[in-house]
Amino acid sequence: MLLNINTEQWQLQWQQADAELAVVKGQSISASVWRKDIAAATHWLSEQDGDALLYHRDWYHFSVWLFALLNSKKRIVLPANDKPATLSELSLHYSFRVPSELPQHASSEAPPLTLNGSLNSQLTFFTSGSSGKPKAVRKTLRQLWLEVITLEQTFAEQLGPANILSTVTHQHIYGLLFTVLWPLAARRPVTLPLVDYPEQLQQILAKANRQRYALISSPAHLQRLDNLPQLAKYSHSLATVFSSGGPLSNSVPEDFAEHELNAPIEVYGSTETGGIGWRRRNPGSNENFQTLAGVDASCNHNGLLVIQSPYLNNPQKPYTTEDKARLQGQGDFQLLGRQDRIVKIAEKRVALNEVEQFIQRHDWVESAKACVLHSPRVELGLVLILTPEGVNQLSTQGRFKARQELRHHLLQRFEKVVVPKRFRYVQQLPYNGAGKVTQTDLQALFEEE
């Protein structure tokens, strides 16, 4: 590790001034150029007051401004996106936004081999939650660096000197940790730009030669990998795959195993908690999560997972998650789904989790999400990803008969008045940049006739 931490300070140190930092479309970027750009950005920030909003799609520009802000001891606000409505909602949280372009620097200046700063530097993330309204979550750099150290201790053997590929944004805590802080601290180059399509991943692996890659991804992307037979030809170039941000469908580890690829490493946690546990569902392995080092797990009287963790704002205080769990032994636990999201339909209480889990028992349904619709009346809507059999039945029988069949299945468990009447069939669920599916995004699918 190139990262050193003492009581109040962190330090990144390079032994080689021109060590490879990133690879952009085949062109290497050195750490010395990166540090020069940080020095110039730090100088620009010396004339700015207040908290800074940092949003940049480009990994390199983002990383330069991030470390310039940390060196300048500025508090950093990280929005999920830069849509006008988002920035308007967050306007009270920041004083200025960093420029999209980097300042010019004097080429004759020799950049320092060491970057350092305070562990108390604060970053504010925004999660959409179930309602879609941004919720501020503040973290210190100490929490993030401690998690980076744990990730390296846990997964260094699987990664080795692999280059990092990513499908996820660095604006969220998962992407920030796995594609910015961890690679820089462990000196693993990041290959850019982001991988948006399965074909891009295949092309990179095909040209890998002896280079190995680690893919940082999400359930939404991994469920769209329809070229696993082709990727299997280059399995020697794919060191490992990480997934986080939401539950990974059972079909993904099964598909990886069918094509003799190691299943993704699933990392469970949240913006509030940081990483909690991990698992890899290869053939013959169980489905339990193992806690990350330093995390203690228990369950309360409602069956909800309770943790104590160095990645929390208060490491000594137990934190109750919204996930049901069953402890399976020392440090192992099984997730049983989110705690019931209870809503009222026609004065009847119904749990959205229960509706989703029951419809998924039908042979036609791969996965499902329920939402509350308010127009023209208050009722439930169901957004479904169908199995191949379900797709065939929908095509041959039509929407009316398919809906009748699915409603008949639901009527075996639920009263008629609460059973959804409106269905949407999609190829993928509307995950946001954080890998979450919000009620707002689900409801939007029913507004499109």
DRENVOMAR-439042 format. One record per residue (C-alpha): chain; x, y, z; residue number from 1. Coordinates in steps of 0.25 Angstrom, whole numbers, plus 5000, padded with zeros to 4 digits. Example, Ala and Ser with C-alpha at 12.3 -4.5 7.8 and 13.67 -1.06 7.14 Angstrom:
residues 2
A|5049|4982|5031|1 .
A|5055|4996|5029|2 .
This chain:
residues 449
A|5000|5000|5000|1 .
A|5005|5014|4997|2 .
A|4995|5020|5007|3 .
A|5000|5023|5021|4 .
A|4991|5027|5032|5 .
A|4994|5033|5046|6 .
A|4985|5039|5057|7 .
A|4981|5051|5049|8 .
A|4988|5051|5035|9 .
A|4988|5042|5023|10 .
A|4999|5042|5012|11 .
A|5000|5036|4998|12 .
A|5015|5034|4994|13 .
A|5021|5030|4981|14 .
A|5035|5024|4980|15 .
A|5034|5026|4965|16 .
A|5031|5040|4959|17 .
A|5025|5035|4946|18 .
A|5018|5023|4952|19 .
A|5006|5019|4943|20 .
A|4993|5025|4949|21 .
A|4982|5023|4938|22 .
A|4981|5018|4924|23 .
A|4972|5026|4915|24 .
A|4969|5020|4901|25 .
A|4982|5013|4901|26 .
A|4990|5025|4906|27 .
A|4997|5025|4919|28 .
A|4995|5036|4929|29 .
A|5007|5038|4939|30 .
A|5006|5041|4954|31 .
A|5015|5053|4952|32 .
A|5005|5060|4942|33 .
A|4994|5057|4952|34 .
A|5001|5063|4964|35 .
A|5005|5075|4955|36 .
A|4990|5077|4952|37 .
A|4986|5076|4966|38 .
A|4996|5087|4970|39 .
A|4990|5096|4960|40 .
A|4976|5093|4964|41 .
A|4980|5095|4979|42 .
A|4985|5109|4975|43 .
A|4972|5112|4968|44 .
A|4965|5108|4981|45 .
A|4973|5117|4990|46 .
A|4964|5128|4985|47 .
A|4951|5121|4987|48 .
A|4943|5122|5000|49 .
A|4933|5112|5006|50 .
A|4929|5098|5002|51 .
A|4931|5092|4988|52 .
A|4922|5084|4979|53 .
A|4929|5074|4972|54 .
A|4923|5067|4959|55 .
A|4931|5063|4947|56 .
A|4928|5051|4938|57 .
A|4943|5049|4935|58 .
A|4950|5041|4945|59 .
A|4963|5048|4943|60 .
A|4958|5062|4945|61 .
A|4949|5057|4957|62 .
A|4962|5051|4963|63 .
A|4970|5064|4962|64 .
A|4959|5073|4968|65 .
A|4956|5063|4979|66 .
A|4971|5063|4984|67 .
A|4972|5078|4982|68 .
A|4960|5080|4990|69 .
A|4966|5070|5001|70 .
A|4979|5077|5001|71 .
A|4972|5091|5002|72 .
A|4964|5086|5014|73 .
A|4951|5089|5007|74 .
A|4938|5082|5010|75 .
A|4933|5074|4998|76 .
A|4919|5072|4993|77 .
A|4917|5060|4983|78 .
A|4904|5061|4976|79 .
A|4898|5048|4969|80 .
A|4897|5056|4956|81 .
A|4898|5070|4951|82 .
A|4883|5072|4946|83 .
A|4878|5086|4948|84 .
A|4867|5081|4958|85 .
A|4878|5073|4966|86 .
A|4887|5085|4967|87 .
A|4875|5094|4971|88 .
A|4871|5085|4982|89 .
A|4886|5085|4987|90 .
A|4888|5100|4986|91 .
A|4889|5102|5001|92 .
A|4899|5092|5003|93 .
A|4911|5098|4995|94 .
A|4917|5112|4992|95 .
A|4924|5109|4978|96 .
A|4925|5098|4968|97 .
A|4939|5094|4963|98 .
A|4941|5097|4948|99 .
A|4940|5087|4937|100 .
A|4954|5090|4932|101 .
A|4967|5089|4940|102 .
A|4975|5101|4942|103 .
A|4988|5103|4935|104 .
A|5001|5099|4942|105 .
A|5016|5103|4940|106 .
A|5022|5091|4933|107 .
A|5036|5094|4940|108 .
A|5030|5092|4954|109 .
A|5034|5078|4960|110 .
A|5022|5072|4966|111 .
A|5024|5066|4980|112 .
A|5025|5051|4982|113 .
A|5016|5052|4994|114 .
A|5001|5056|4996|115 .
A|4995|5058|5010|116 .
A|4984|5064|5018|117 .
A|4975|5063|5029|118 .
A|4967|5050|5033|119 .
A|4955|5060|5038|120 .
A|4953|5065|5024|121 .
A|4938|5064|5021|122 .
A|4930|5059|5009|123 .
A|4915|5059|5007|124 .
A|4908|5049|4998|125 .
A|4894|5050|4994|126 .
A|4885|5037|4994|127 .
A|4872|5037|4987|128 .
A|4865|5028|4997|129 .
A|4852|5021|4994|130 .
A|4845|5035|4991|131 .
A|4855|5040|4981|132 .
A|4858|5053|4990|133 .
A|4873|5055|4992|134 .
A|4877|5051|5006|135 .
A|4891|5057|5011|136 .
A|4900|5046|5017|137 .
A|4913|5052|5023|138 .
A|4926|5044|5024|139 .
A|4940|5047|5028|140 .
A|4952|5043|5020|141 .
A|4957|5035|5032|142 .
A|4945|5026|5030|143 .
A|4947|5024|5015|144 .
A|4962|5022|5016|145 .
A|4960|5011|5027|146 .
A|4950|5004|5018|147 .
A|4961|5005|5006|148 .
A|4971|4998|5015|149 .
A|4961|4987|5019|150 .
A|4957|4985|5004|151 .
A|4972|4983|5001|152 .
A|4974|4973|5012|153 .
A|4962|4965|5008|154 .
A|4963|4965|4993|155 .
A|4978|4968|4989|156 .
A|4980|4953|4986|157 .
A|4969|4953|4976|158 .
A|4973|4965|4969|159 .
A|4988|4965|4969|160 .
A|4993|4976|4960|161 .
A|4980|4977|4952|162 .
A|4976|4989|4944|163 .
A|4963|4995|4949|164 .
A|4951|4995|4939|165 .
A|4938|5001|4943|166 .
A|4923|5002|4939|167 .
A|4919|5011|4951|168 .
A|4921|5026|4954|169 .
A|4931|5031|4964|170 .
A|4920|5041|4970|171 .
A|4915|5030|4979|172 .
A|4922|5024|4991|173 .
A|4924|5010|4984|174 .
A|4930|5016|4971|175 .
A|4938|5026|4979|176 .
A|4944|5015|4988|177 .
A|4946|5005|4977|178 .
A|4950|5013|4965|179 .
A|4957|5025|4971|180 .
A|4962|5024|4986|181 .
A|4966|5009|4986|182 .
A|4973|5008|4973|183 .
A|4981|5021|4976|184 .
A|4985|5016|4990|185 .
A|4989|5002|4984|186 .
A|4995|5007|4971|187 .
A|4986|5000|4962|188 .
A|4984|5007|4949|189 .
A|4970|5011|4945|190 .
A|4966|5008|4930|191 .
A|4957|5019|4924|192 .
A|4946|5022|4920|193 .
A|4935|5015|4927|194 .
A|4930|5002|4921|195 .
A|4916|5005|4916|196 .
A|4913|4993|4908|197 .
A|4917|4978|4908|198 .
A|4924|4979|4895|199 .
A|4933|4989|4901|200 .
A|4938|4979|4912|201 .
A|4940|4969|4901|202 .
A|4948|4978|4893|203 .
A|4957|4982|4904|204 .
A|4959|4967|4909|205 .
A|4962|4963|4895|206 .
A|4974|4972|4894|207 .
A|4979|4970|4908|208 .
A|4991|4961|4904|209 .
A|4997|4958|4918|210 .
A|4989|4970|4925|211 .
A|4979|4966|4935|212 .
A|4966|4974|4939|213 .
A|4957|4975|4951|214 .
A|4943|4980|4947|215 .
A|4935|4989|4957|216 .
A|4921|4988|4953|217 .
A|4906|4987|4958|218 .
A|4895|4978|4957|219 .
A|4888|4986|4947|220 .
A|4900|4984|4937|221 .
A|4903|4970|4941|222 .
A|4889|4966|4938|223 .
A|4891|4972|4924|224 .
A|4904|4964|4921|225 .
A|4898|4956|4909|226 .
A|4912|4952|4903|227 .
A|4917|4943|4914|228 .
A|4921|4932|4904|229 .
A|4930|4942|4897|230 .
A|4936|4947|4910|231 .
A|4939|4933|4915|232 .
A|4949|4932|4904|233 .
A|4957|4943|4911|234 .
A|4955|4938|4925|235 .
A|4970|4938|4928|236 .
A|4969|4954|4926|237 .
A|4958|4956|4936|238 .
A|4964|4955|4950|239 .
A|4951|4957|4957|240 .
A|4937|4965|4956|241 .
A|4931|4973|4968|242 .
A|4916|4976|4969|243 .
A|4910|4986|4979|244 .
A|4898|4996|4980|245 .
A|4887|4986|4981|246 .
A|4883|4971|4981|247 .
A|4890|4963|4970|248 .
A|4880|4953|4963|249 .
A|4882|4939|4965|250 .
A|4883|4937|4950|251 .
A|4896|4944|4949|252 .
A|4905|4935|4958|253 .
A|4898|4923|4951|254 .
A|4901|4929|4937|255 .
A|4916|4932|4941|256 .
A|4917|4917|4946|257 .
A|4911|4912|4933|258 .
A|4922|4919|4925|259 .
A|4933|4915|4935|260 .
A|4935|4929|4940|261 .
A|4937|4932|4955|262 .
A|4924|4938|4961|263 .
A|4924|4953|4964|264 .
A|4929|4957|4978|265 .
A|4916|4963|4984|266 .
A|4919|4975|4994|267 .
A|4908|4978|5003|268 .
A|4906|4992|5010|269 .
A|4901|5006|5008|270 .
A|4905|5020|5008|271 .
A|4902|5022|5022|272 .
A|4909|5009|5027|273 .
A|4920|5007|5017|274 .
A|4923|4993|5014|275 .
A|4917|4982|5023|276 .
A|4920|4969|5017|277 .
A|4923|4961|5004|278 .
A|4921|4948|4998|279 .
A|4924|4940|4985|280 .
A|4914|4930|4980|281 .
A|4922|4920|4972|282 .
A|4917|4906|4971|283 .
A|4917|4899|4984|284 .
A|4917|4911|4992|285 .
A|4906|4916|5002|286 .
A|4899|4929|5000|287 .
A|4904|4935|5014|288 .
A|4911|4948|5015|289 .
A|4923|4949|5023|290 .
A|4926|4962|5030|291 .
A|4937|4971|5026|292 .
A|4949|4972|5037|293 .
A|4945|4981|5048|294 .
A|4930|4980|5046|295 .
A|4921|4973|5057|296 .
A|4907|4968|5053|297 .
A|4895|4964|5061|298 .
A|4880|4964|5060|299 .
A|4870|4972|5068|300 .
A|4856|4966|5073|301 .
A|4850|4970|5059|302 .
A|4860|4962|5052|303 .
A|4867|4974|5046|304 .
A|4882|4974|5044|305 .
A|4890|4983|5054|306 .
A|4904|4986|5052|307 .
A|4916|4993|5059|308 .
A|4926|4998|5049|309 .
A|4939|5007|5048|310 .
A|4932|5012|5035|311 .
A|4920|5018|5043|312 .
A|4920|5033|5048|313 .
A|4920|5027|5062|314 .
A|4927|5014|5062|315 .
A|4923|5011|5077|316 .
A|4908|5013|5074|317 .
A|4900|5001|5068|318 .
A|4894|5004|5055|319 .
A|4880|4997|5051|320 .
A|4879|4995|5036|321 .
A|4866|4993|5029|322 .
A|4870|4979|5025|323 .
A|4865|4966|5031|324 .
A|4875|4956|5034|325 .
A|4879|4943|5040|326 .
A|4892|4940|5047|327 .
A|4899|4928|5042|328 .
A|4911|4927|5051|329 .
A|4923|4935|5054|330 .
A|4923|4947|5045|331 .
A|4913|4940|5035|332 .
A|4899|4945|5032|333 .
A|4888|4943|5022|334 .
A|4880|4954|5017|335 .
A|4865|4952|5016|336 .
A|4861|4965|5009|337 .
A|4857|4979|5013|338 .
A|4848|4981|5025|339 .
A|4833|4982|5021|340 .
A|4829|4994|5013|341 .
A|4815|4995|5018|342 .
A|4805|5003|5010|343 .
A|4790|5005|5010|344 .
A|4782|5001|4998|345 .
A|4766|5003|5000|346 .
A|4769|5004|5015|347 .
A|4776|4990|5014|348 .
A|4790|4989|5019|349 .
A|4800|4982|5009|350 .
A|4815|4980|5009|351 .
A|4821|4983|4996|352 .
A|4832|4973|4999|353 .
A|4822|4962|5001|354 .
A|4816|4965|4987|355 .
A|4829|4965|4980|356 .
A|4834|4952|4986|357 .
A|4821|4945|4984|358 .
A|4820|4949|4969|359 .
A|4834|4944|4967|360 .
A|4830|4930|4970|361 .
A|4822|4930|4957|362 .
A|4830|4923|4946|363 .
A|4828|4935|4937|364 .
A|4835|4945|4946|365 .
A|4850|4947|4948|366 .
A|4849|4959|4957|367 .
A|4839|4970|4961|368 .
A|4837|4983|4968|369 .
A|4824|4989|4973|370 .
A|4820|5003|4974|371 .
A|4808|5012|4979|372 .
A|4801|5019|4968|373 .
A|4792|5031|4971|374 .
A|4785|5034|4958|375 .
A|4774|5032|4955|376 .
A|4773|5025|4968|377 .
A|4782|5019|4979|378 .
A|4786|5005|4975|379 .
A|4798|4997|4973|380 .
A|4806|4995|4960|381 .
A|4816|4984|4957|382 .
A|4828|4985|4948|383 .
A|4833|4972|4944|384 .
A|4845|4966|4937|385 .
A|4840|4953|4931|386 .
A|4847|4939|4929|387 .
A|4848|4934|4915|388 .
A|4836|4926|4917|389 .
A|4829|4938|4922|390 .
A|4833|4946|4910|391 .
A|4828|4935|4901|392 .
A|4814|4934|4908|393 .
A|4813|4950|4907|394 .
A|4816|4949|4892|395 .
A|4806|4938|4889|396 .
A|4795|4940|4899|397 .
A|4795|4956|4899|398 .
A|4795|4966|4910|399 .
A|4781|4963|4915|400 .
A|4782|4948|4917|401 .
A|4796|4950|4923|402 .
A|4791|4960|4933|403 .
A|4779|4951|4936|404 .
A|4789|4939|4939|405 .
A|4798|4948|4948|406 .
A|4786|4954|4956|407 .
A|4781|4940|4958|408 .
A|4794|4936|4964|409 .
A|4794|4948|4973|410 .
A|4780|4945|4977|411 .
A|4784|4932|4984|412 .
A|4791|4941|4995|413 .
A|4785|4955|4994|414 .
A|4771|4961|4995|415 .
A|4765|4965|4981|416 .
A|4765|4980|4985|417 .
A|4780|4981|4987|418 .
A|4784|4972|4975|419 .
A|4791|4981|4965|420 .
A|4783|4984|4952|421 .
A|4794|4991|4945|422 .
A|4807|4984|4940|423 .
A|4819|4988|4932|424 .
A|4829|4979|4926|425 .
A|4843|4983|4924|426 .
A|4856|4977|4920|427 .
A|4863|4984|4932|428 .
A|4859|4991|4945|429 .
A|4861|5006|4945|430 .
A|4873|5006|4954|431 .
A|4879|5020|4957|432 .
A|4894|5023|4958|433 .
A|4895|5018|4972|434 .
A|4889|5004|4967|435 .
A|4875|5007|4974|436 .
A|4861|5006|4969|437 .
A|4853|5017|4974|438 .
A|4838|5019|4975|439 .
A|4839|5031|4967|440 .
A|4845|5024|4955|441 .
A|4836|5012|4956|442 .
A|4824|5022|4956|443 .
A|4829|5029|4943|444 .
A|4828|5016|4936|445 .
A|4813|5016|4937|446 .
A|4812|5031|4933|447 .
A|4817|5026|4919|448 .
A|4805|5020|4912|449 .
